[in-house]
Amino acid sequence: MEMGRKSMLKMKKWWAMTVLCSLMFLAACGGNTGAGNTGTAKPGSEASTNSGQPAKQEIPASKDPVTIEFWYGLGGKLGENMAKTIEKFNASQKDVIVKGIVQGDYSETEKKLQAAIASGQVPAAVLGSNVDWARKGYFAPLDELVKNDPNFKSEDFVQTFLNQGKVDGVQYFLPLYGTTQVMYYRKDAFQEQNIDPASLTTWEKLADAAAKMTKKEGNKTTFYGWEPMWGKDNMMDAVFGKGGKVLSDDGKQVLIDSPEWVETWEQFRKWIHEDKIMRIHSGGQGWEYWYKTIDDVMKGQAAGYTGSSGDQGDLDFNILGAMEQPGWEGKGEGKPVAEARLAGIPAKASKEQQEAAYKWFTFFSNTENTAKWSMDNGYIAVRHSALEDPEFKSFSESNPQISVPLRQASHGSEPFSDPTGGKINDALRIAADKVQIENISAAEALKAAKVIAQKELDKLK
């Protein structure tokens, strides 16, 4: 009897404990699934469950990379190398994907960007700059991004290139590479006439050498002594070497009809149309005229041409050599423009895309990549530290042409910044066509250009 009661008591205790545990279990389950639960751990924290045990941390979903468009107007080997650099960047990290969108040239890039800005559907990154558009707020200022980037090191940049990206003291554009117009010549054509390229320190001496190398059949030139590049830029370089300016020091007067301008441009007109020792290729789609000029020299139809330092990636230096642009008798060394190729971020791009574009720009211009770009294309590296890059040092020893743009840039001129938003440059382009293509005197062409340019400048008063 006593044993029966004890057994029954034990069974009651066992049953009570079982019920209690079950209730506690259900309560715990209900606490984790009910709407009022506060025990769920936040990402990155260690909250406790109702049972007092640490909750399992939640792992946030991986963030998708930001995809941006980069518009650039580069062709030939230069365009191929840009595509390779984009691929290198995309493979170097997982946060940003750059999609390169190729345009016909720099001008086409700007025209399409203007339409994109109007529509609001802009790319995040553009190889190009426009001071007037920056002032109007079409480009995003970059100072804050630069300030928050400990790896930027502004003192390492070539200062003239970095400063060209500033508008009214604000950094709107970053330099990706520098360029200047240098001279490329056929070694065999020079050797045939016993011409030492180092002796061609003035335009007068270059013209004499071009005359010696020019070949004619009757009144037709079959081999040209030199080929300037179509447009105003080569002739403006020559003007700056003679001391000419676009504007007066106070910025109020247009000076493009001064003797320095007229004498220089008239000399080019004479060399092209009267002496016929030089010629230009003009027109065509995109960079067509440029590559026709290069082809003339490479195919043995001209002794040399004036072209971009960036042409080096397309040239065979077993056949060609490179030299600096000359100056003028009694005026000293030449002063051709040394210009940064700048990249900007349209203001209508989202903040996320702006940050991604900045990351792409600074990757392109880091020491290793700016040195590589210079070696592959001949453009000027934008960082001083590139000159200490071991690969660049080794390359320059066996490829001396790579140092010609660097030497020339040390005594170059800054590019003209048009305060009228391009109207003065447009007038100069028209005048250059009159001289180079239509054989109109420089005095007449430049006088007409000055009237238009001065009128546009006066509107700013």
C-alpha positions in Angstrom: 0.0 0.0 0.0 2.8 2.3 1.0 4.8 1.4 -2.1 1.7 2.1 -4.3 1.2 5.6 -2.9 4.9 6.4 -3.4 4.7 5.1 -7.0 1.6 7.2 -7.6 3.2 10.3 -6.1 6.3 9.9 -8.3 4.1 9.5 -11.3 2.2 12.7 -10.4 5.5 14.6 -9.9 6.8 13.3 -13.2 3.5 14.3 -15.0 3.6 17.8 -13.5 7.2 18.3 -14.6 6.4 17.1 -18.1 3.5 19.5 -18.4 5.6 22.4 -17.0 8.4 21.7 -19.5 6.0 21.5 -22.3 4.4 24.8 -21.4 7.8 26.5 -21.1 8.8 25.1 -24.5 5.7 26.4 -26.2 6.1 29.8 -24.6 9.7 30.0 -25.9 8.6 29.0 -29.4 5.8 31.5 -29.3 8.2 34.3 -28.2 10.3 33.7 -31.3 7.5 33.7 -33.8 5.0 36.2 -32.4 4.5 39.7 -33.8 5.7 41.2 -30.5 9.1 39.5 -30.5 12.0 41.7 -29.5 14.6 39.0 -29.3 15.7 38.9 -33.0 19.3 40.0 -33.4 20.1 43.0 -35.6 22.8 42.5 -38.2 26.2 42.9 -36.6 24.8 42.7 -33.0 24.5 39.9 -30.5 21.1 40.0 -29.0 19.7 37.3 -26.6 16.7 35.1 -27.0 14.1 34.6 -24.2 16.0 31.5 -23.2 19.1 33.7 -22.4 21.2 32.3 -25.2 22.9 34.5 -27.8 20.9 34.7 -31.0 22.5 33.7 -34.3 23.8 36.8 -36.1 22.1 37.6 -39.4 24.4 37.9 -42.5 23.5 40.8 -44.7 23.0 40.0 -48.4 26.1 40.9 -50.6 25.8 44.3 -52.2 25.6 44.3 -56.0 28.3 46.3 -57.8 27.5 49.7 -59.2 27.6 49.8 -63.0 28.5 53.0 -64.6 29.0 54.2 -68.2 32.3 55.9 -69.2 32.1 57.9 -72.5 35.4 58.5 -74.4 36.2 59.5 -77.9 39.4 57.5 -78.6 40.2 55.4 -81.7 42.9 53.1 -83.0 45.5 51.6 -80.6 44.6 54.3 -78.1 41.0 53.1 -77.9 42.2 49.5 -77.6 44.4 50.4 -74.6 41.5 52.2 -73.0 39.4 49.1 -73.3 42.2 47.1 -71.7 42.5 49.5 -68.8 38.7 49.3 -68.2 39.0 45.5 -68.1 41.9 45.7 -65.7 39.9 48.0 -63.4 36.8 45.7 -63.5 38.9 42.7 -62.6 40.7 44.5 -59.8 37.7 44.9 -57.5 34.0 43.9 -57.1 32.4 47.2 -56.1 32.2 49.0 -59.5 31.7 47.8 -63.1 32.7 50.3 -65.8 31.1 50.0 -69.2 33.1 51.8 -71.9 31.0 53.7 -74.5 33.1 54.7 -77.5 32.4 58.0 -79.2 33.7 59.3 -82.6 36.1 61.9 -81.0 36.2 64.5 -78.3 33.7 66.8 -80.1 31.2 64.0 -80.6 31.5 63.1 -76.9 30.6 66.7 -75.9 27.7 66.9 -78.3 26.2 63.7 -77.1 26.8 64.7 -73.5 24.9 67.9 -74.1 21.9 65.9 -75.2 22.2 63.6 -72.3 22.3 66.4 -69.8 19.1 67.9 -71.4 17.3 64.6 -71.1 18.6 63.8 -67.6 20.0 60.4 -68.7 23.7 61.1 -68.2 26.7 58.8 -68.0 28.5 58.8 -64.7 32.0 59.4 -66.2 33.2 61.3 -69.3 36.6 61.8 -70.8 36.2 65.5 -71.5 35.7 68.9 -69.7 33.9 72.1 -70.3 34.6 75.1 -68.0 31.4 76.9 -69.0 29.3 73.8 -68.2 31.0 73.4 -64.8 30.1 77.0 -63.9 26.5 76.2 -64.9 26.4 73.2 -62.6 26.4 70.5 -65.2 29.4 68.8 -63.7 29.8 67.7 -60.1 32.5 69.3 -57.9 35.1 66.8 -56.7 36.6 68.5 -53.8 34.7 66.5 -51.1 35.7 63.2 -52.8 39.3 64.3 -53.0 39.3 65.4 -49.4 38.0 62.1 -48.1 40.5 60.1 -50.2 43.8 59.5 -48.2 45.4 58.0 -51.3 44.9 61.0 -53.6 48.1 62.9 -52.7 47.6 66.0 -54.8 51.3 67.0 -54.5 52.2 63.9 -56.5 50.2 65.2 -59.5 51.9 67.3 -62.2 50.5 70.6 -60.9 49.8 72.3 -64.3 47.6 69.2 -65.2 45.8 69.2 -61.9 45.2 73.0 -62.0 43.7 72.7 -65.5 40.9 70.7 -63.8 39.9 73.6 -61.5 37.2 76.1 -62.3 37.2 79.2 -60.1 39.3 77.4 -57.5 37.0 74.3 -57.4 38.3 70.9 -58.7 35.7 69.8 -61.2 37.8 67.6 -63.4 40.7 65.2 -62.8 43.6 64.7 -65.3 43.9 61.2 -66.7 46.9 61.9 -69.0 48.7 64.8 -70.5 49.4 65.6 -74.1 51.4 67.9 -76.3 52.0 68.1 -80.0 55.4 66.8 -81.0 57.2 66.1 -84.3 57.6 62.6 -85.9 59.9 62.0 -88.8 61.1 59.3 -91.1 64.7 58.4 -90.3 65.5 57.4 -93.9 64.2 60.6 -95.3 66.4 62.6 -93.0 69.4 60.4 -93.6 69.0 60.7 -97.4 69.4 64.5 -97.1 72.0 64.3 -94.3 69.6 66.2 -92.0 70.3 66.0 -88.2 66.9 66.3 -86.4 68.7 67.9 -83.4 69.6 70.8 -85.6 65.9 71.7 -86.5 65.4 74.0 -83.5 63.5 76.7 -85.5 60.5 76.7 -87.9 62.7 78.4 -90.4 65.2 75.5 -90.3 62.4 72.9 -90.4 61.0 74.6 -93.6 64.4 74.5 -95.2 64.7 70.8 -94.4 61.2 70.2 -95.7 62.0 71.9 -99.0 65.1 69.6 -99.4 63.1 66.5 -98.8 60.1 67.4 -100.9 59.8 65.6 -104.3 57.9 66.9 -107.2 56.9 65.8 -110.7 56.3 69.0 -112.6 54.0 71.1 -110.5 52.7 68.1 -108.5 54.2 67.2 -105.2 54.7 63.4 -104.8 56.5 63.4 -101.5 55.9 66.2 -98.9 58.6 67.5 -96.6 56.2 67.9 -93.7 52.5 67.6 -92.8 51.0 69.8 -90.1 47.9 68.5 -88.5 44.6 70.0 -89.7 43.1 72.7 -87.4 44.1 75.7 -85.4 46.1 73.9 -82.7 49.4 73.4 -84.5 49.4 76.9 -85.8 48.5 78.3 -82.3 51.5 76.4 -80.8 53.7 78.2 -83.3 52.1 81.5 -82.4 52.8 81.0 -78.7 56.5 80.3 -79.6 56.6 83.7 -81.2 55.1 85.4 -78.1 51.6 85.8 -79.3 48.5 85.7 -77.0 44.8 85.2 -77.5 43.7 87.8 -75.1 45.3 90.9 -73.4 46.5 90.5 -69.9 43.4 92.1 -68.5 41.2 89.7 -70.6 39.3 92.5 -72.3 40.9 92.6 -75.8 41.2 89.8 -78.4 44.7 89.9 -79.9 44.5 87.3 -82.7 45.2 89.8 -85.5 48.5 90.9 -84.0 51.7 90.5 -86.0 52.7 87.4 -84.2 49.5 85.7 -85.3 49.4 87.0 -88.9 53.0 86.4 -89.6 52.9 82.8 -88.3 49.7 81.7 -89.9 50.6 83.4 -93.2 53.9 81.4 -93.2 51.9 78.1 -92.9 49.6 79.2 -95.7 52.6 79.9 -97.9 54.3 76.5 -97.1 51.0 74.6 -97.9 49.7 76.5 -100.9 52.6 78.3 -102.6 55.7 76.3 -101.8 53.8 73.1 -101.6 56.4 71.5 -99.3 53.6 70.8 -96.7 50.0 69.7 -96.8 47.2 68.8 -94.5 44.4 66.2 -94.6 41.0 67.6 -93.5 37.4 66.5 -93.1 36.2 62.9 -92.8 34.6 61.1 -89.9 36.0 61.4 -86.4 39.8 61.0 -86.5 39.9 60.0 -90.2 42.0 63.0 -91.1 44.5 62.3 -88.3 45.1 58.7 -89.4 45.5 59.7 -93.1 48.2 62.1 -92.0 50.0 59.3 -90.1 49.6 56.9 -93.0 51.3 59.4 -95.3 54.4 59.2 -93.2 54.3 55.5 -92.4 53.8 54.7 -96.1 56.6 56.9 -97.3 54.6 59.7 -98.8 55.8 62.4 -96.4 59.0 63.0 -94.3 57.2 63.8 -91.1 54.2 65.3 -89.4 53.2 67.2 -86.3 50.9 65.1 -84.1 50.0 64.1 -80.6 52.3 62.5 -78.1 49.5 60.0 -77.8 50.2 58.8 -81.3 53.2 56.8 -80.1 51.2 53.7 -79.6 50.3 53.6 -83.3 53.8 54.3 -84.6 56.7 52.1 -85.6 59.9 53.6 -84.2 62.1 51.4 -86.2 61.1 53.7 -89.0 60.3 56.9 -87.2 62.0 59.2 -84.7 60.5 61.9 -82.5 61.6 65.5 -81.7 60.3 68.6 -80.0 58.4 71.3 -81.8 60.8 74.1 -82.8 60.8 77.8 -81.9 61.5 80.8 -84.1 64.7 82.6 -85.0 65.6 85.0 -82.2 62.6 83.9 -80.0 64.1 80.9 -78.2 62.7 77.4 -77.8 59.1 76.5 -78.7 56.2 76.9 -76.4 53.6 74.5 -77.5 50.6 73.8 -75.3 50.9 71.0 -72.7 47.4 70.0 -72.0 45.8 67.6 -69.6 43.1 65.3 -70.9 40.5 65.7 -68.1 37.6 63.6 -67.0 34.5 64.7 -65.2 31.3 63.5 -63.5 28.0 64.9 -64.7 26.1 66.4 -61.8 22.9 64.5 -62.6 24.5 61.2 -61.9 23.5 59.7 -58.5 25.7 60.0 -55.5 26.5 56.3 -55.7 27.5 56.6 -59.3 29.6 59.7 -58.7 31.6 57.8 -56.0 32.0 54.9 -58.4 33.2 57.2 -61.2 35.7 58.8 -58.8 37.0 55.4 -57.9 37.6 54.6 -61.6 39.3 57.9 -62.3 41.8 57.5 -59.4 42.5 53.9 -60.4 43.4 55.1 -64.0 45.7 57.8 -62.6 47.6 55.9 -59.9 51.3 55.6 -60.3 51.4 52.2 -62.0 48.6 52.8 -64.4 49.6 56.4 -65.5 53.1 55.1 -66.1 51.7 52.1 -68.2 49.4 54.5 -70.2 52.4 56.7 -71.0 54.5 53.7 -72.1 51.7 52.2 -74.2 50.5 55.4 -75.8 53.1 58.2 -75.5 50.9 60.4 -73.4 52.4 62.2 -70.5 52.0 60.6 -67.1 50.1 62.8 -64.6 52.0 61.8 -61.5 55.6 62.6 -60.7 56.0 59.2 -59.1 55.5 57.5 -62.5 59.0 58.6 -63.4 60.3 56.4 -60.7 58.2 53.4 -61.7 60.8 50.6 -62.4 59.1 49.5 -65.6 58.9 53.1 -66.9 62.6 53.7 -66.2 63.6 50.6 -68.1 61.3 51.4 -71.0 62.6 54.9 -71.5 66.1 53.7 -71.8 65.3 51.6 -74.9 62.5 53.9 -76.2 63.9 57.5 -76.0 60.9 58.9 -77.9 58.9 58.5 -74.7 60.9 61.3 -73.0 60.3 63.9 -75.8 56.8 64.9 -74.6 58.0 65.1 -71.1 60.9 67.4 -72.0 58.6 69.6 -74.2 56.0 69.9 -71.5 58.6 71.4 -69.2 58.6 74.6 -71.3 55.1 74.4 -72.8 52.2 76.8 -72.6 48.9 76.3 -70.8 45.9 75.7 -73.0 43.7 78.8 -73.8 40.6 78.8 -71.6 37.9 80.4 -73.6 35.8 82.7 -71.3 33.0 82.9 -73.9 32.2 79.2 -73.7 33.9 78.3 -77.0 32.9 81.3 -79.3 36.5 82.5 -79.6 37.8 79.0 -80.4 35.0 78.6 -82.9 36.1 81.8 -84.7 39.7 80.5 -84.7 38.7 77.2 -86.2 36.9 78.9 -89.0 40.0 81.1 -89.6 42.3 78.1 -89.7 40.2 76.4 -92.3 40.3 79.6 -94.4 44.1 79.6 -94.3 44.8 75.9 -94.5 42.1 74.8 -96.9 40.8 77.8 -98.8 44.2 79.6 -99.3 42.8 82.9 -97.8 45.4 85.2 -96.4 46.1 85.0 -92.7 45.5 88.7 -92.3 42.0 88.5 -93.8 41.0 85.3 -92.0 42.2 86.5 -88.6 40.7 90.0 -88.9 37.3 88.5 -89.6 37.8 86.1 -86.7 38.7 88.9 -84.3 35.6 90.9 -85.1 33.4 87.9 -84.1 35.6 87.0 -81.1 35.7 90.5 -79.7 31.9 90.9 -80.0 31.4 87.7 -78.0 34.0 88.8 -75.4 32.3 92.2 -75.0 29.0 90.5 -74.1 30.6 89.4 -70.8 31.2 93.0 -69.7 
